[in-house]
Amino acid sequence: MSDSRTILIADDDRAIRTVLSQALGRSGYQVRATSSASTLWRWVEDGEGDLVITDVIMPDENGLDLVPRIRRVRPELRVVVMSAQSTFMTAVKAAQRGAFEYLPKPFDLKELLSVVERALAAPHDAEPEEGDDAEERLPLIGRSPAMQEIYRTVARLTTTDLTVMITGESGTGKELVARALHDYGRRRAGPFVAVNMAAIPRELIESELFGHERGAFTGALNRGVGRFEQAAGGTLFLDEIGDMPSEAQTRLLRVLQEGEFTTVGGRQPVKANVRIVAATHRDLRQSIRQGLFREDLFYRLNVVPLRLPPLRERVEDIPLLARHFLDRARASGLAQKHLSQEALDRLKTHAWPGNARELENLMRRLAALYPQERIGADAVGGELAESEPAGASAPGQGAETLEQAVERHLRPFVAAHRDGPPVRDLYERVLAEVERPLLRLVLSATRGNQIKAAAMLGLNRNTLRKKIRELGLPVMRGLG
């Protein structure tokens, strides 16, 4: 690309300015870079630049405060916001104030260049609604790459009324995300109404959702207002949507198609003025194949799919979450507690089948039952052992598979080397750790008979002998 369009960069970190200037320059862009918000603002007022890339924290002004000002004087000028404060609120505020995109630091250069291309090619849109400046308690916690993607997606969705389908295991925070979509979205002035499909008797679900007229069924002595009417002007959160019976699915499909519904026993259509957010821990595609869920309803609900990662996929967030839950425990009247580094490391090795909910329960238990202020690894390990069901510590359904066990043990090991000194032989080192116990067990099972062991392993005998030498395994003489 060599259209000579100009990118304005504002960041107080000289190294970042240099890296961005070089990368954008190689891609054919003209670049002007500064360390101050005031200089950036002067360039914008003078009509310079085709795109702005700005940090949030700068010496003279918060970059987020610049975004709406830029949008007012130059509505065609796109703004990309970067920040090392990689929290949910940063992403939401960037979106609400009109930023084209939010990128957490450290960022991937290829992704940034892709964002620049999209920003320059995107058509102009309407002025976005500016969000509330008040700092509020963060509804979502974590700085892992998986959570950063969730923040960015939720931030984009707060400026729309699109229907969202949230999937994830139990305890991953599906209702928290639904509430965030409401609390920071266009409908935040309206009610947030949550209904759990699994908690309502099948015969009452239609009445619960759509309401009923007097005399519609035995016991209907008065008109009943359903959840759709209760949520008017706001958000209706349909939790465990996979448990909705087929009759109610048909009625819900009509609401999504027509934008209106009728009460049970009623004839006059009622306008549905709600945003729908649905959630499930089930595999709805499998339910469709089994004839338990309507395919057309699935596609109506799955306009924007949002998968929440289980805790085992973001173990680097565990210390932040643990401290957050201990602070909440203290706020509810329990004593202040702290975890040792060894205790935090022990938390990272757990499978967390109950996800963040399980972690919160553990933190409350530790705060309530242990007198010492600083809690060590022994206490954490003991509580985790007590809470694990016998014979199964795996996430999801059934016992833990070998693949899941290996992944659980390797994740903290890999994470520890990610930001440390460069490692060039990680594959060989990990492979040796897996090979050594496997060969030791097979040789023990065959009583040292290398011919039988090689056959069991599917290896050439000479290859097996070589691996035994390389791994330093003991050899039982006279048996192969």
Secondary structure, DSSP 8 states (H G I E B T S, - for coil): -----EEEEE-S-HHHHHHHHHHHHHTT-EEEEES-HHHHHHHHHTT--SEEEEESB-SSSBHHHHHHHHHHH-TT-EEEEEES---HHHHHHHHHTT-SEEEESS--HHHHHHHHHHHHHS----------------SS---SHHHHHHHHHHHHHTTS---EEEE--TTS-HHHHHHHHHHTSTTTTS-EEEEEGGGS-GGGHHHHHH-B-TTSSTT--S-B--HHHHTTTSEEEEETGGG--HHHHHHHHHHHHHSEE--BT--S-EE---EEEEEESS-HHHHHHTTSS-HHHHHHHTTEEEE---GGG-GGGHHHHHHHHHHHHHHTT----EE-HHHHHHHHTS--TTHHHHHHHHHHHHHHH--SSEE-HHHHHHHHHHHS-TT---SSSSS--HHHHHHHHHHHHHHHHHSSS--S-HHHHHHHHHHHHHHHHHHHHTTT-HHHHHHHHT--HHHHHHHHHHHT----TT--
